[in-house]
Amino acid sequence: MNINKAYHRLSLLSHHLPFSLSPPHFLSLSLPRFTSTRTRGRLRTLPSCAGGTTTRAAMSSRFLHLVPINAAAAEGDTGVGSNGSVSSTAEDEENSALGSGYRLPPPEIKDIVDAPPLPALSFSPQRDKILFLKRRALPPLEELAKPEEKLAGIRIDGKCNTRSRMSFYTSIGIHQLMPDGTLGPEKEVHGFPDGAKINFVSWSLNGQHLSFSIRVDEEENSSSKLRIWVADVETGKARPLFQSPDIHLNAVFDNFVWVDDSTLLVCTIPLSRGDPPKKPLVPSGPKVQSNEQKNVVQVRTFQDLLKDEYDADLFDYYATTQLVLASLDGTMKEIGPPAVYTSMDPSPDQKYLLISSIHRPYSFIVPCGRFPKKVDLWTSEGKFVRELCDLPLAEDIPIAFNSVRKGMRSINWRADKPSTLYWVETQDEGDAKVEVSPRDIVYMQPAEPLDGEQQAILHKLDLRYGGISWCDDSLALVYESWYKTRRTRTWVISPGSEDVSPRILFDRSSEDVYSDPGSPMLRRTTAGTYVIAKIKKENDEGTYILLNGSGATPEGNIPFLDLFDINTGSKERIWESDKEKYYETVVALMSDQSEGDLYLNQLKILTSKESKTENTQYFIQSWLDKKACQITNFPHPYPQLASLQKEMIRYERKDGVQLTATLYLPPGYDPSKDGPLPCLVWSYPGEFKSKDAAGQVRGSPNEFAGIGPTSALLWLARRFAILSGPTIPIIGEGNEEANDRYVEQLVASAEAAVEEVIRRGVAHPNKIAVGGHSYGAFMTANLLAHAPHLFCCGIARSGAYNRTLTPFGFQNEDRTLWEATDTYVEMSPFMSANKIKRPVLLIHGEEDNNPGTLTMQSDRFFNALKGHGALCRLVILPFESHGYAARESIMHVLWETDRWLQKHCVSNTTNVNENLDTCKDEAKEEITDPESKTVPASGGGNPELAESEHEGFHPRARASLW
């Protein structure tokens, strides 16, 4: 796959915040940003220089202070009077209309959600042009309602023969980047049909052409399959790559990649393919699964799996691909037999192809990523060279974190060599619980080894392999990490010198963001790969690299760029973000378009700049003239909230753990004049191994307040105070398992957050609501059960509430239900449904495919609540998955949420702090000593029986670059 290929799919997280996997230092960004590398092919997460697989989102903490992205949004008559109260007449009208279809939230929320999205940006390989990729707003529900096949853990749009629910671009604009840093006039790519939906935009290696897919909505029952188009960058004229209208793209797995400047390798639908297989009216026999060999097979609650042989046939039908080499001059050639190809990676020298495929026997209990996998080496003309591996079905990967598949894995091309392969093999049978040294071995071998030439051992690791950043024969960085201890290490190796011993560059905790030295900046090679950028200084023979870091400090993130001597470890800070008003980040190198050494005084970098109230803009910084040229001027996406107030606050949990949160207040609000506000607390718990790490500050007070279509920040427009992302650390130090004290720590963190906003006078004690999405919904339900003295109501979206339905692990818990029965039961709010007395709104997508959060979780939790007379409401969203995408759904979710908040928070007259001390004492007794309860003598009954019964119950805003 091409280095600059855009995988712009409709994210399960947010429509306005596309989950693009292209890396910032490739001049391909998206928000949240990810640090990842693709060596002309396989995309992989780039570990931070200190080790581990750190994403840019984790580095910059761009959205750590926001709502977990798919929270909610919608419009219409709320039945709320001008004073915020609900009149009896309005309430009657509202109740009569509650089931009347999709609703819209108030205009002040709706207008923000409906604001046109800003474009995505992409720079050419030569850094002389920029694409502006235009996007539409939220998709209509009818797009989600289209038929889809749920097969082997993926969802397929059979009509388009691609993954279902894809987002798309509506047009492509090309701008010349002028020498003075300004943009030339826009040249629009033209020639394709009106209304075309554009996907998979990528640059040719020389930057002279663009390739992309086009689909057009056809009449009912006709084809809307994807076709490949190419455009001349100078003229903007686009045309189909294939002259025949019968050749279509198969984008179920991979799609197409530039092999050289004029040739693409394309995954096509086989021309010989007929109609889809028909489901038998009468089954040939019962569905049988067997474990007569007594194998230990533990799997999490994967969804959309194959159910029978018909599903397997249907998966083959849609996923089978014919690879085609197609030149810009119109010639084409089929290569290889039809198969379920999952990736295709050209070698840097364009002589070989690394081809991965999956094959039968398939599985009914794991998704396709664990199916038998074959990796072959072909010439670039399609001639078979050799088989690298053929891995068997992997149903038995242990659930313990850091467990992996047996055999060769992470097979890639060396980015700094013409055609050298490297890979890793586990030495512990893939089981993280097995103690062995080394645990992983990294191997290396030429594409076509000489007779008798064996694979060479590149490096041995005692932790789990986490990736390699290549530079040249004298330098590469190898990363390893271990989740249980949070240990992460970075090794310096010399791939071309066996006599140079590897040495540890960094050895630290991945949780300790204050000690993160940053990630190496990469430069582009003429082959289209990315390697560590070596920097030269005048009259200095040292070996320097650039470390790009988030700069976490107790005052917030202050991103930096360090010039780092790889031999001595000394560093010089050559750039740092503004601390007072702005938040700036280094995005990518802009002076790497030509071969040769990079000198410090000739350095150019792309940076972003934003503030609390100013949208992200991009600049080119030049070291030679110390000049910063602004290249974008995006408008504020929601000017009605331009003057919102934002503050990162710090406070302390009763056990001494330092906590942080981001407090947002409406524009013009003054607590001394306006008094306390209704408050919405929105968060998501996280696990830590140390109190110190849990208390570290993540994020920046100067970051722009990005508001997605389901963000809690939308309620700033309704005059709410928003406590966004208060840290809810669940800490398990040493050998202690964090979740064994989950409820206790959850309640303590929430108490500290609530007490802080009340102390500040910004939140009314009786009008504090709590909410969350996914694991945040799980948190919300637990808080309503175990901390009723804190919140007046709750909103829980797409959560899991009964952990016995996820018996082989969930979130960061890798013990089974049978290994940690009490923990599973105590953590499950379903088991405490009888204790929930506060109003709770449950929302769930009907087609949720996230492991663990089956729609059934909300359905059964609602029935449990209703069975105990709780004030509750369940909203199931047709066609929606774990995150919500369609405009109708999002608007309705926002309407439901606003209605709930107005009715049970703004209008709340109940004193939630009544008998506060009693509630706290009872909660403390329940959490810290659940087994100590006995039946009082005056209560009668059998104390032994009572204890037994108790034990049984015990246990958009932004533009994005990609």
N, C-alpha and C positions, 0 to 999 in steps of 0.2 A: 504494500500500500504506500502511496506517495507520502512524503514527509509533510506536505502541506494540505493533505486531504482533510476536508471538514466532515466530521461525523455529527451533523447537526440534526439530531433526532428530537422528537418531542419528549422532553425529559419527564421522568416520573416525579421529578422534584418541582419543576416550575416551567410554565410556558415562556414567561418573560425572561427567565434566567436560563438560557439553553445550556445543557450539560455537554459542552464541547470538550473533547479530550485532547485537543491540540495544545502544544506547549507554548508558554509565553516567550521563551527564548528562541522559538522558531518564528517569531513574529506572528504567532497565531494564538490569540488569547480569547478567553471567554471568562465570564464572571459566574461563579467563583473561578479563580485561576488555578491551573494545575501545572505543576512542574513535571513534565514527562518527556521522554525522548523517543523518537522513532528513527531507527537507522535505515532509512529508505523503506521501511516496512513495519514490522511489528511494533505497535505502540506499547510502551511500558512506562510505569511511573518512575520518575527519576528520584532516587533517594536524596535527602539533603546530604550535604557534604559530610555531616556527622553521622550519617547512616540512617537506615530505616527507609521506608517508602513514604516519604513525606510529600503531600500535595501542596501546591501553592496556596490552596485555600487554607490549609493548616498553617502555612508559613505566614501569610498576610493576615489571617483571621478576618478576612474581608467581611464575612457574614456571621461570625461567631456571636455577634451581639443581636442578630435578628431572629425572627421567628424561623424555626425549621421550615424550609421553604414552602411546603404546601399546607398552609394553614387554612385560609378560606376567603371568599368574597361574593356579593350579590345586590338587588335594588327594588324599590317600590314603597308602597304604603306600609308604614311600620305600626300604625295605630298608636303612635306616641304623640302626646300633646306637646304644646310649645314649651311647657315647663319640664318635659322629660317624663312625666308620669303617664300611666296608661289609664284612660278613662274607661268606665264600665261599658259605655257604648262602643268605644273603639275596640275594647277587648272582645266584646261579643262579635263584632264584625270580623275581627281578626280570626277568632276561633272558627267562625263559619267558613273562613276562606283558607284555613290552614292546609287543607288538602286539595286546593284548587289548581295545582300545577306549579311551574317554576315562577319564582318571585325575584324582584330586583331590590337591592339595598337602597338606602337613601342616596340622593344625588351626589352628596359630598364624597361618598365612597365610590359610587359607580363611576364618576368622572375620572377618578384617579386610575381605576382599573382599565377603563376604556381608552386611556391616553395612548397614542400611537407609539409603538416600541422604537427605540433607537436602532440603527443598523449595526450589524457585525462588520468587523474590518479584517482585512488580510493583506499583508505586504508581499510583494513579489520577491523571488529568490535574490534578485539583484538590488533590492531595497529602493527601487526607483519608482515604483507604482504601488497604489493602494486600491484594493477593492472595497466598495461600500455595498454590502449585501443587505438589501431591504427585506423587512419582515412585516408580516401582518400582525394584528392583535390576536386575541384569543380565538381558537377555532370553534365553529358551531358544533353542537351536540351530534348533528347528523353525520359528521365525519367519524366520531367515535362509535356511532351506531352501525357502521359498516361491518359486514361479516368478517370475522377473523378466525383463524385456526390456532388453537392452543396446543402446541406440539413440542415435546421434549424441552420444556422450560422456556420456550420463546413463543411469541405471538406473531402470526404471519397474515398479511393482507394478501389473500389469494388472487384478488383481481389485479393487484400491482406486482405480485410476486416479490414482495419486500417485507421488512418488518412493519407491523401495523402501527398506526398512530404517528406516523412521521410528520414532523413539522417541515417547513420548507421556506425558501426564499422566493420573493415575488419578482425581483429584478436585481441586476448587477450593474453597478456604476464603477468606472475605472477613472482614477485620478493620477496624474503625473505628480510625483514628489519633486518639486523644483529645488535647485541648488540652495536657495535661501531658506528652505524648510517649509515654504508655503505649498499649497495644493493648486494644481492646475484645474481647468474647467472639467466637469464631469463628462465622460464619454460613456453612454449607456450601451451595454451589450444588446444587440438586436438581431432579429432574424427568426426567432422562435415564436411559436403561436401565442396569441394573447391568452392570458389566464394560465400560462404555464407555471407549474410548480417545480422549483429548482432545488436540487439536492447534490451533495457530494462534490462541491466545487473544489478543484485542485489546479495548481499551477504546473505547467511543464517544467522540466529541470532547467531549461534556459530562460524561463519566464516569458516566452513569446506566445504561448497559447494557454488557454484555459480549457479544462474539461469539466463537464457537469452532466447530471442526468435531468431529463425533462419528463414530466407526466402531465397529461391533460385529462380532466374529467370528461369522459365520454358519455354517450347515452347509456341508459340502464341496460345491463346485461352485455355491454360491449367492453372491449379491453381498454384499460388505462395503464398498461404496463410501461415501464420506464425505457427511454431511449437515451443513448449517449450522444451528447452534442459537444462540439469543440468551437472555440471562438478565437479569432486572431486578436491579440491584445492591442495592436496598433490601430486597427480599424474598428474593433468592436463587433465585427460581423461574425455571426454564429451559423453553424450548419450541422446537420447530423453526421456523426462519424461513419455510420454504416449507410450505404446507399439503399440497401434493402430495408423496407419498412417492417419486415418480419423478424428482424433480429432485435431482441429485447434484453435488458439487463436483468440478471438475477441477483438481487441485493439482500437475500436472506442472511448471508454471512458477509463475505467480502464483496466488493463491487468492481473496481478497476484501479489500475496503477500505471503510472508512466514508467516504461522500461528504459527508454532513452528519450531524446528530444522530439522524436517524431513517431513513437510507437507506444501503444497502450496494450496492456494485457487486461482483458475484460471477462468477467463472469457473465455468461449468457444463458438464457433458457434454451435447452437443446431443441433444435428445429424438429426433431423426430418425436418430441413429447406430444402425447395425445391429451385426452380429457382426464380429469382427476379420477382416481379410483372411486368406485361407488361403494357405499357402506352396505354390507350384506344385510338383507332383511332378517335372515335367520343366522345366528352365530354358528360357527363350526364346532363350538364346544365351550365349556366353561372357562372362565379366566382363572388361571392357576399360577400361584407363586410358591416356590418351594425353597426350603433351606435344610434339605436332608443331609447336607455335608456339615451342618452345625457351624457355618461361618459366622463370625461376629461382624454384623453390618449395621452400623448406626448412622442414620442420616437425619438431617434437619427437615423441617416441613416444607420441602420444595413443592411448588405448584406448577400447573400446566404441563404435567408429565404425560408421556405416552400411556394410553390406557389399554391398548390391545394391538393386534397385528394390523388392523385397518389403520389405526393412527400411525403406526410405523411406516406403512405403505404411503400414506398421505405425506408424512415428513419427507420421505425419499422423493416423492413427486415434486414438492415445492423446493426442496433444498438442493436437488441434483443440478449441477452446473456443467456446461461445456465451456472450457477456456478457449478464448480466441485472441490471437495476436492481430491487432488492427493498426495500420499505418495511416498517417494523415493524407497520403496520396490515394487512399481508397482500397488498397490491397488488404486482404485478410486471410488468416489461416487458423483452422482449428488445431489445437494441440492437446494431446493427452485424451484419455477416454472420459466420458461423462462420469462424474463422481460428486460426492458432497464435499466440495472444497471449502475450507474455512478461512484460509489465508494464503497469500502469495506475495513473496518478498524478493524483489530483484537484488542481486548482489551489487555492491558499490561500483564494480567495474562493468556492470551490465552484461556479464557473460553467463550468469546462472540465475536460476529461480529456485527459491525455497518454497515448496508446496506442501501445505498441510491439508489433511482431509480426515473425515470420520467415517466409520463404516460399521456394519453389523458385526456381532449381535448388539442390539440396542437394549436399553434398560427401561423398566417401568417404575423405578424408584429414585432415579437420579436424572438430572438434566443432561442435555447433549454435550456439555463441556466435559463430562466424564465418560462419554462413549469411547470405544476403541479409536485410537488416534494414530494416524500414519503420517510421517514426515519424509518426503522424498526430495532429492536434488535433481533438477533438470537443467539442461542448457537453456539459454534464453530463446532458442528456437523450438523448445518443447521436447527435446530428446532426453529420455530417461538416463540418468547417470548412476545413481545408487540410492538405496533406501537407507535413511538415517535411523529410523526406529519405527516400530509398529507396536504401540502400547495397548495392552488389553483393557477391557472394561474396568473402570475404577469405581466400583460401588462401595468398596471397603475402606476409603480414606477415613482415618479416625477423626472424630469431631473436635479433638483437642486443638487449640490454636497452634499454628505453625506446622500442622500436619500437612503433607503434600502427597502428590501422586508419585508412585514408584517409577523408576526409569528416567530417561532423558527428559528434561523440561527446560523451558526458557531458551529454546534454540534460536540463535540469532546470528546475523553477520557482524563481524567486527567493523565498527564505523570508520576505523582508521586504516583499514586494509582493503585491497581489491576484492578478495573473495576468501576470507578466512572465517570459519564457523566457530562458535563457542556455545557451550551449554553447561548445565549443572545436573548432577545426579546425587540423589540422597543416599546416605550410608546407614540410615536408621529405619529402612523399610517404609519411610514416609510417616512414621509414627513419632510425634513429638514427645511422647512419654518414654521413649527408649533412650537411655543414656549411652552415647557413643561419641568417640572422637576419632576423626573429624565427623561432623554431621552432614556436611555437603562438600562435594569436590567439583570445582569448575574445570572443564576441559576445553581444549582448543585443537583445531585440526584444519588443514587446507581443504578447500572444496573437493579437490581431486588429489588425495594423498599419493605420494610415490609408492611403488611396490614395497611393502613391508613397513611403511611409515605408520606408526601408531599415534593415537591421540595423545596429546601432551597435557600433563596436569599443569594448569595455570595457577590454581590456588586452592588451599584447603581451609575450610571454615568450621568452627565449633558451634556457631549459632546458625540461624537459617539464612540462606543466601537472599540478598535483596536487590541485586542488580550491579551493573558496572557502568562507569563513565569512562569512555576511552579518550585517549589523547594521541599517543604515538607509542613506539616501541620502548620508550624510556619512562612512560607515565600512564597509569590507569588507576582509577579509584574503584575499589570493590567494597560493597556494603553488605553487612549482615546484621541481624537483629533477633531478639527473642521477646515475644509478647509477655510472657509470665513475669519476667523481671524488668521489662521495658528497657533492657540494655540494647544499645546500638553501637556498632563499631564501623569505622571507615579505615580501610587498608590502602596503603600506597604500594603498588607493585610496578615492576619493570617488565612488561610482557616479553620483550625481546632479549632479556639478559637473565639467564638462569643463575648467574653468580651473584646477582643482587637480591638480597633477602627482603621479603615483604616486611613492612613495618606498619604499626598502628598509627594512624594520623589523629583520629578522634575516638574516644571511648567514653560514652556518656549515657545518660538516661534520655530516652525519647520524650519523656514527660517534661523534662527540664528545658522549657523554651528559652529561659534566660541564657543558657549555655550554648544554644544552637549557633554554630559558626557560619551557617549559610550553605548554599548550594553553589557548585561551580557553574559559571556562565559558559554556555556552549557557543561555538561558531559553526557556520555552515561550510561544508567542503564543496568542491566543484562536482563531486559525485552525488550531492544532495543529502549527505548524511550530516550528523552533528557530532562534534568532538569538543573536548575541553579546550577553551581558548587559552593559549599561552601568551603572556604579555611580556614585551621587552621594555626595558628602560634604557635611555641613552647612557652609554659608558658604564653599563652594569651587566654582568654575565649571569646574574641570578635567574632562576626559573620561577616565574610568577604566574599565578592564576587569579581569576576574579571570583570572590565569594559574595554571592547575592543573598542577603539575609533579611529576615523580618524584623530583627532588632527588638525583640520583646524585652521590656523593662518594667519596673514597678509603676512607671508613669504611662505605660501603653507602648505599642509597637512604634519604633522609629527605624524604618528600613534603612539598610546601608549597603554599600559596595566596598569591599576590602580588597586591596592588593596583597595577595598572600604568597609568601615565599615557601614553596612546597618542600624545600630542603631544610630550612632553618625553623620554619614555623612562625617567623615574624610576620606581622601584618601592618598595613598602613591603610587607614580609612580615607578613601579618596572621594567618597560621596556619601551624603547622609540626608535623609528626609528633613524637611522643615519640621520643627517641634511645636511651634506656637499655634499656627492656624491651619496648616495644611498637612495632609497625609500623602506622601509621594512614594512610589515604588519603581524599581528598575524592572523593565519589562523584557528587553532583549538588546543584544548587540546590533548596531547598525553599520559597523565598519568592517564587517567580515565577508563582504561580497567578493573579495579577490583573494587569491592564494598569497602565501608569504607571512612573515611575522607581523603581529599586531603590536604597534608601539603605543605606549601610554599616551603620549602627547597627540596621537592621531585618533584617539578613541572617540566613537560616537555611540550613544546608547539611547534607546527609547524608554521614556519614563511616563508614568501616569501621575496626575496631580488632582486632588480633590479636597474638599473641606466638609464641615458639617452641613453646609447649605449650598455648596457648589458641586455640580455634577462632575464626574470624572472626565478629564481632558488629557490628551496625549501630546508629548513634547519630544523633540530630538535635542539631546544635550551634546554639545561638542566640546571636547577637552582643549582643543587648540585655541579657540577664541573665547572659551568660557561662555558660550552663548546657548540659550535655550529657545528653540523655535516651536511655537505651539502649532500643531497640525490639525487639531479638531476644535470645533466650537459648538458642542452639542447644547441644546437648550435644556433648561431645567424640566424634568419630566412631569413634575407636579408642583407648579408654582404656588398653588394654594397652601402648600406646606413648606414653602421655601424658608420661612423663618421659624421652623420648629426648633425646640430647645433640646439639646442632647448633652448628657454628662455621663462619664464612666464613674461609677461610685464603688467604694470599697467599704466592707463591713466585716464583722467577725461572727463565726458560729460559736455556740456556747462551749464547744470543745477546743476552741482556739484556732480553728482553721480559718484562714483569710478567704473571704469570698468577694466576688466582683459582679457587677451587673451594669447594663446600660439603661439609664433612665431617660425617657423621652417625655417631653411636655408639649402641649399644644402651642401654636404661635400666639404670642401676646399674653400668655398666662403668667400671673404674678401671685404666688401663694399667699403673700401678706394681704392682698386685696381680694383675691378670688376664693380663698379658702381651699380646703382639700377637694380633690377630684375623685370620681370613680376610677379605679385602677385595674388594668388587666396585666397579669403576670404570665409571661409565656416563656417556657424553658424546655430543656432536654437534659436529662442526667448524663453524667460521664463517670467512668471508672478510673481510679488512680491507685498507684502503689505507695504514694507518699503524701503526707499532709503538705509538705513544702511545695511540691509540684502542683497540688490541687489549688493552692493559694496564689499561684502566679497569675499575673495579669496577661490576658490575651486580647488582642484587638487594639484599636486606636480611638481616642476620643475625637479625632479629627476626620474619621472616615465619613464619607457621604452616606446618608441614610437611604440605602436602597430599599424600595418598597415594592415587593412582588405582589402579584394579584391575590394572594391569600395571606399576606403579612398581617401580623397583629398591629403594625404601625398604622394601618388604615384607620384605626379608631382614634388616632390623633385628630382626625377630621371630625370626630364626634365628641371632642373635648374630654378624652380619657387621658390619664397618665398611663404610660406603657413601661413596665419594667421588663426589658427584653433580655433574654439569655442570662438570668441570674444563675451563677454557677451552682450546680447541685452535685457536688463531688461525692461519689460513693467510694470510700477508701478502704483498701485491704492491704495493710503493711505487712512485710515479711511473708510468712506462710499463711496469713489470714486471707480468706476469700472475701472480697468486697461485699458481695451480695448477702453474706450471712448477717450483715447489719444494715441491710438496704433501707428498711422502713425507718429505723432509728435515725440514720443519717439524712434521709430524705426529709423527714419532718423537721429536723434541726436546721437544715439549710433553708427550708421554706419559712420557718419561724424567724430566722435572722433577716431574711429579705423583707418580710412583711413588717417587722419591727422597724427596719430602717426607713422604709417609705412613709410609715406613720410618723416616725421621729422627725422626718424632714418636713412634715406638714403638707405633703403633696397628695396623699392618699387618704380617703375617708376610711376609718377602721371597719365600718360595716359594709363597704362597697368595694371590696377587693375580690376580683374573679381570677381564676387560674385556668390555663389552657395549654394544650400541646398537641403535637402531631406525632403519630407512630409511638416511639418509646416515650415521647412527651405526653401522649394520651394516657399511656400506662402510668406515668408519674401522676398525672392529674387525678385519675381514679383513686390511686393510693392516697393522695393527699386529702381527698374528700372523705375517705374512709378513716384515716388515721389522724387527721388534723382538722376536724370540723370547726375548730375555734378560729381558724385563720381566714377562710374564704366563704363568700356568700353563695357562690355557684361555680360551676366548672364547664369547660368545653373540651371534649376529647375526640380527636379526629384520627381515624384509621389506626386504632390501637389494638393491642392484644391484652386480654385481661385475665385469662386463665392459663397459667403456665403449665398445667398438666397436659394441655393440648400441644405443647412444644417440648416433648419429653427428652429430646436429645440435644438440648442446648438452645439458647436464645441470646440475642444481643452479644454481650461479652462473657456470657456464662457458658463454660464448656464442660460442666459436670452434667450428668444425666439426672433425670427425675429420681431414679432409684439410688443414686449416689448422694443426692442432696434433697431429700424429700421435704424436710422442714422448710428449707429455703424456698423451694418452688411454691409451696403452699402459702407460706407467710407473705411472699411477694405478690401473690395473685389477688388483686382487688375483687375478683369474682368470689373468692372465699370470704370476703368481708362485705358483701353486698348488703347484708342486714345492718351494717353500721353506717351506711351512707344516707345522710339525712338532708344534704344540700342538693339543690337542683343541678342536674347534670345533663348536658346536651351531647349525645353521641352521634357522630357522623362517620360514614364509611362508604367507600366505593364498592359497588356491587361486584366488580371484577378485580378486586385486589389480588395481585399476584406476588406480593412481597412475602418471602418466607416467614411464617409465624403469624402474620396479621390477616388471617383469613376473615372474610366478612362475617363468618359464623361467630367470631369472637365478640363483635358488637351485638349481634342478634341475641346470643345467649346471655351476655351481660345485662342487656336491657330486660330480658325476661326475668333474670334474677332480681334486678332492682324493682321491677314492677311487682314481682311476687312478694316483696317486703314493703310495698306501699311507698316507694321512693318517688319523688317528683323528678321525672325523667322524660326524655324525648329521644327517639331514634330516627335518623334520617339516612336512608340508603340511596346512593346516587347511581342511577342506571348507567351502565357502560363505563363508569369511572374505575380506575385502578387505584394503586396506593396513594398516588398524588392525583390531584384533580386538574383537568385540562380544559374541558369545554366551557365556553362562556356561560351557557345556561346553568351548568353545575356550579361554577365558581360564584356566579352572582347569587344563586340560591343559597349556597353555603354562607355567603356574607349576610344575606337577609336573615337566615336562621340565627346566625351568631349575633347579629345586631339586635334582633328581637329578644334573644335570650338575655343579652347584657342589659338592654333597656328594662326588661321586665323583672329580672332577678338581681341586677346589680345597681343600676341607676335608681330604680324605684324601691330598692330593698329598705324596709323599715325594721327588720329584725336585727337585734343587737347580737352580732356574731361573737361578741366577747362576753356574753352572759355566762356566768359560771366558768370564766376563762381558766381560773386556777384549777378548778375541778377537772375540766377537760384536759388540761396539760398534765395533771397528776395521773389521770386515768390513762392518757396516751403514753406517758412515761412508764407506768407500771406495765402496760401491755407490751411495750416495745422492749424494755430492758429485762423484764422478768416474767415472761408469759406463763411459765410453768408454776409460778408461786401462788396462783389464785386457787383458793379453796372455797367451798360453800360455807358461808357463816353458819354458826351453830343455830342461830335463830331462824335460819332459812330452811332447816329441815333437809331431808334428802340424804343421799349417800355420798360423802365427800369423795370416795374412791371413784364412784361412777362419774361424778361431775368432772373430776380431773381427767378421766379417760375421754369424756366427751370433748373437753376442752382441747386435749391433745389431738383428737381426731380433726378438729377444726383448725388447729395450730399450723401444723403441717400436716420596577422594571425600568426596570427603571433605568438601567444603565445601557450604554453602548457596550458591545463586546468585540474584542479582537480574537481571531482564532488562528 
